[in-house]
Amino acid sequence: MTPEASAQALTFASSDADYQAAMDAIQTAIAHVKTSREEERVELAADLDELSRMAEKLRAGRVEIAVFGEISTGKSALINALCGEQRASVNVRGGWTKDVWHVAWESAGYCVPGFEQSQLVLIDTPGLNEVDGANRAEMAHAAASRADLVLFVVDSDINDTEYRALVELASSNKPLLLILNKADLYSRDQLDDLLGVFRGPRLQGIVSPENVVTAQADPRELQYIIESADGRTRSEWRKPKPQVEEVRGRIIELLAAEGKALLALNAAIFAADKSDRMAALRVRYREAEAAQVIWSFAATKALVVAYNPVAVADVLGGIAVDASMVVTLGRIYGISISMKNARALATSIAKSAGLVTVFEALVSWASSAFKAVTVGFGSVLTHVPQGAAAGFGSYIVGQAARYYFQHGASWGDQSPKQVVTQILQNTDKQSVLNQLKTEILGKLAVNRHAADPKR
């Protein structure tokens, strides 16, 4: 095998692996929706449908190309010219495209490697500046999120609306072609000036210079003077053929170079976005339950540590309570975690809390030592300070563990120490300690062994 053939085989193998990884990501996202709670599944019904359609798109090797632009820039005309026939609706009045249209591009002559029945689809979207455009803008955004390639059509210099749309589309990390349509309306010098602007600093980092192309999707009629054999002349208006080869050529060039990789990347980004939405929804639905669990375990730990008269056992009991809380929080957020891993996570968070847990440890071990010296009789004097310190430490562990599970059992872009520091800054320590002290003193005031606790 030649070096060139070996390199090509390696590229195909890598592309296949990326493709399978993207499919796995979509299937995982689908499974997460299906295993959500009933109220969450109801809200995620549309997302499940979109994920299923993305999986079908990926299996079929279907490339979707979304076409954007303002009213009357010639989006629909461009689609018709690329297809070689009237496929999309075109009208001289603005706002003709009322919905998102999917048009098969059979004449493109491209097939995704490994997918003999793969298809290219052109998606015509509503104009960016249409009246009552809120819903249409949402439809256009949905089309862009599914698309593998984006075409942005203009017919003059870019205005503020178009510039903002370009910036937003560029943030989707998909190939973006800027098409100057109606090029026949400009002189050669005017055309060169516009292309110079589009390929210059203004759009640097938004559109690559090589992705700026021209088109004449619906050329204006030209007047021809025809002279007959007898010397008489007559005028005749003729419509030139559309000129879209530069557009078609650049699209096929991009797809030939990385079509399969684009499909995989787009599907992976789509799955990640839907997973983020599911995580946010899950947090919203389960926030109150998680907060209640954290407070309940913090109070439990405060009482366990405070009431245990046995030295050392009180501290060990507190660690067990923290681990149980982490396991319970994981269950709330749909993430399974063993008691061993929960204990390790709780310990890691406690270490990240720094001085707070040092304070808790000093109070706990000092109180525990006092219990040992007094053979348990010193417990009465250590109830409140030791219990409150232990409960506050458990509260911080719970809040950090909740952040961990809310971010899919990872710390996201922050380290555990950063997260704990942020939680401490946002926590009213005095308020939490006072609540825990009230809890402990309330328990101390009650003799649970009495026949009538009120007496």
Stockholm file with secondary structure:
# STOCKHOLM 1.0

chainA/1-455         MTPEASAQALTFASSDADYQAAMDAIQTAIAHVKTSREEERVELAADLDELSRMAEKLRAGRVEIAVFGEISTGKSALINALCGEQRASVNVRGGWTKDVWHVAWESAGYCVPGFEQSQLVLIDTPGLNEVDGANRAEMAHAAASRADLVLFVVDSDINDTEYRALVELASSNKPLLLILNKADLYSRDQLDDLLGVFRGPRLQGIVSPENVVTAQADPRELQYIIESADGRTRSEWRKPKPQVEEVRGRIIELLAAEGKALLALNAAIFAADKSDRMAALRVRYREAEAAQVIWSFAATKALVVAYNPVAVADVLGGIAVDASMVVTLGRIYGISISMKNARALATSIAKSAGLVTVFEALVSWASSAFKAVTVGFGSVLTHVPQGAAAGFGSYIVGQAARYYFQHGASWGDQSPKQVVTQILQNTDKQSVLNQLKTEILGKLAVNRHAADPKR
#=GR chainA/1-455 SS CCHHHHHHHHHHHHHHHHHHHHHHHHHHHHHHHHTSCHHHHHHTHHHHHHHHHHHHHHHHTCEEEEEEESTTSSHHHHHHHHHTSCCSCCCSSTTCCCSCEEEECGGGCCCCTTCTTCCEEEEECCCTTCTTHHHHHHHHHHHHHHCSEEEEEESSSCCHHHHHHHHHHHTTCSCEEEEECCGGGSCHHHHHHHHHHHTSGGGTTTSCGGGEEECBSSCCCEEEEEECTTSCEEEEEECCCCBCHHHHHHHHHHHHHHHHHHHHHHHHHHHHHHHHHHHHHHHHHHHHHHHHHHHHHHHHHHHHHHHCCSTTHHHHHHHHHHHHHHHHHHHHTTCCCCHHHHHHHHHHHHHHTTHHHHHHHHHHHHHHHHHHHTTTTTHHHHHHHHHHHHHHHHHHHHHHHHHHHHTTSSCTTSCHHHHHHHHHHTSCHHHHHHHHHHHHHHHHTCCTTSSSTTC
#=GC SS_cons         CCHHHHHHHHHHHHHHHHHHHHHHHHHHHHHHHHTSCHHHHHHTHHHHHHHHHHHHHHHHTCEEEEEEESTTSSHHHHHHHHHTSCCSCCCSSTTCCCSCEEEECGGGCCCCTTCTTCCEEEEECCCTTCTTHHHHHHHHHHHHHHCSEEEEEESSSCCHHHHHHHHHHHTTCSCEEEEECCGGGSCHHHHHHHHHHHTSGGGTTTSCGGGEEECBSSCCCEEEEEECTTSCEEEEEECCCCBCHHHHHHHHHHHHHHHHHHHHHHHHHHHHHHHHHHHHHHHHHHHHHHHHHHHHHHHHHHHHHHHCCSTTHHHHHHHHHHHHHHHHHHHHTTCCCCHHHHHHHHHHHHHHTTHHHHHHHHHHHHHHHHHHHTTTTTHHHHHHHHHHHHHHHHHHHHHHHHHHHHTTSSCTTSCHHHHHHHHHHTSCHHHHHHHHHHHHHHHHTCCTTSSSTTC
//
